[in-house]
Amino acid sequence: MPEIIPGLYQLKVPIPNNPIGYVLPYLFEVHGGYALIDPGWNADESVESLRRQLAELGLSFKDLKRVIATHIHPDHYGMAGRIREEAGCEVVLHEKEKDMVRTRYVNPGPLLDSVGDWLAKHGIPKEERRDLQYSSMPARRFVEAVEPDLTLTDGECLRMGKLELRVIWTPGHTPGHMCFYEEREQLMFTGDHILPTISPNVSLHPQSDDDPLGEYLSSIQKLRGLPTRKVLPAHEYSFDDLEARLDELDRHHEQRLGEMMDAIRGGADTAYEIARHVTWATGKFDEFNPWMRRSAVGETLSHLRYLANQGRLSTWEEDGVVKWGIA
């Protein structure tokens, strides 16, 4: 396994039956043991892979003193509760992720009701709604839900052995997503916020903030100008040129905003219909499984809301369905 600098390792934990393949946890030597960022989800294959990699370093779960999740999606946070149960370690999240532990994983009933209403409101055909409404539920079995012992806010510093990580709050992918910057070594841990080739899903949905794409684009700017020799994301692979990747992401979203405008000019007027006209890197909308269709509609809505906030689109309700038009 790669040792990035002495006492800091990049691990690789599989995400079974998922196209993204794996998550990249980061293991830090700290006072009295080790700390881990983004351990992966709570599937047997994932857990055993992490155990095996720790054993190669002469370690076990009991050596883990702190587990940090950049955000609460299952492939980052899912194993945290299992590790805490075994190791008695501290679990750390951003303060804006804490409330979603209960509403997503412990008692999701009210959220499911909200999602059903949201799907109807944004033009999803009645025959598709139930599949999309419940499409996230299978992932719950890969999460051992646990309340955080410590929550972080923007600008705080977290001591990790010889390293000091500064919290950079980067909302968009989730309301409480965090990146971490180590100034002395010029390392940037980006979670899902910045990946080398993938643009993370940025969705408007019942639990998002009002303008997630606006927040995401602003969060990109927060990383600019920070001297960075190595970018350490949660998926794919490490890379060096952070500024170039930020430029690519800005261009990507500008192109997608243009596609949304073109779809509306062509007559599409609901988020569902507009999503069907977007070029998705993962395939054609009509061939997506229910979870991917729901994610695509949420991503479409985040772009539409951003355009409306800029005054480029108008929006109204018609028979209980939100419509969009050129302003």
PEGI-V364115 format. One record per run of one state. SS is the DSSP state (helix for helix, strand for strand, loop for the rest). FROM is the first residue (numbers start at 1). TO is the last residue. If there is no record, write none. Layout:
<<SS:FROM:TO> <SS:FROM:TO>>
//
This chain:
<<loop:1:1> <strand:2:5> <loop:6:7> <strand:8:10> <loop:11:12> <strand:13:14> <loop:15:21> <strand:22:23> <loop:24:25> <strand:26:30> <loop:31:32> <strand:33:37> <loop:38:43> <helix:44:56> <loop:57:60> <helix:61:63> <strand:64:68> <loop:69:73> <helix:74:77> <loop:78:79> <helix:80:87> <loop:88:89> <strand:90:94> <helix:95:106> <loop:107:108> <helix:109:121> <loop:122:125> <helix:126:133> <loop:134:136> <helix:137:142> <loop:143:149> <strand:150:152> <loop:153:156> <strand:157:160> <loop:161:162> <strand:163:169> <loop:170:177> <strand:178:182> <loop:183:186> <strand:187:191> <loop:192:211> <helix:212:223> <loop:224:229> <strand:230:233> <loop:234:238> <strand:239:239> <loop:240:241> <helix:242:265> <loop:266:270> <helix:271:275> <loop:276:279> <strand:280:280> <loop:281:282> <strand:283:283> <loop:284:284> <helix:285:287> <loop:288:289> <helix:290:309> <loop:310:312> <strand:313:318> <loop:319:320> <strand:321:326> <loop:327:327>>
//
